[in-house]
Amino acid sequence: MKDQAKIIAALLVGAAAGAALGLLLAPEKGEELRGDIADYVNDLVDKAKNKAQSTADNIKEYGSHAVDSVKSKFSGAVSDADDAIDSAKAKATNYAENGVDSAKSKVKSTANDWNNSIQNA
């Protein structure tokens, strides 16, 4: 990309120099020559402005696409993390419920064993 920009810049400078020499060597009056040079320079400035605007628009569009791509990837990662959190919560809830049921069962069994021992004594 940098090589292309250098080539384009060299071509523009060469064209400008050639045109300026052509105008200077043309058999015209000084006032007409200055007007022609001014017109030519104004045309070059307009072309440069248009090229700069076009390049800026292209860069802006590329940046916008890059941001959208990053947002999409980040959104996917967040979604995956949310799914993992939900799965972990479900497993933890299930484990806690099973633990509570197991603890209740053990307490009930121990209470029944004590109750039976007291009644048999």
Disulfide bonds with the S-S distance in Angstrom:
none
